[in-house]
């Protein structure tokens, strides 16, 4: 079972460059989300989606765009990278059928902006 | 808005000793509660979760957690720590809506031999 797959695992960007972090899940989950993890801050929600064509902002959305054209994919775009976006990014998904379902995480993408 | 507090940033225990990691939450009702573990350079793995019912929940790797409504706490425990338990542990609160999984800042566990 693939679960939640993120690519790339490591990336170095120059300030002002753009890139897309890819996320795919094969569990037919309605909900997908992106978190960033910074030392001493835990995980903070960037954007989330409850289904294809539906996205919304989380706690720290500035500088990031998302789209959800299919159930499986939820890419995160950095249009003009800044050093403050150096972080570890996690994609996650969960089923919305029922309550309190486990959220499954990808293995993370380490991004450095120089 | 809900919040999660993990008051201990870093804990060191000897192998074989008992462990308790603290987690307090702020939310008006009873939330869904989770503990995740993250090994260095890895993603997050679910240890256990509480939805309702028995307030003492068992998880993987010999961990357990107890929900105490009166104290708004969900502390993680293990009777005897192994060196492989060294990792960072995150408590998370889910209020039942899709977007509201809130994490604590984490507790880094170091195990000495």
Interface residues (C-beta under 8 A of the other chain):
Chain A: X31 X33 X35 X40 X41 X42 X43 X44 X45 X48 X50 X56 X58 X90 X94 X96 X99 X100 X102 X103 X105 X106 X107 X108
Chain B: X4 X9 X32 X34 X36 X41 X42 X43 X44 X46 X49 X51 X90 X94 X96 X98 X99 X101 X103 X104 X105 X106
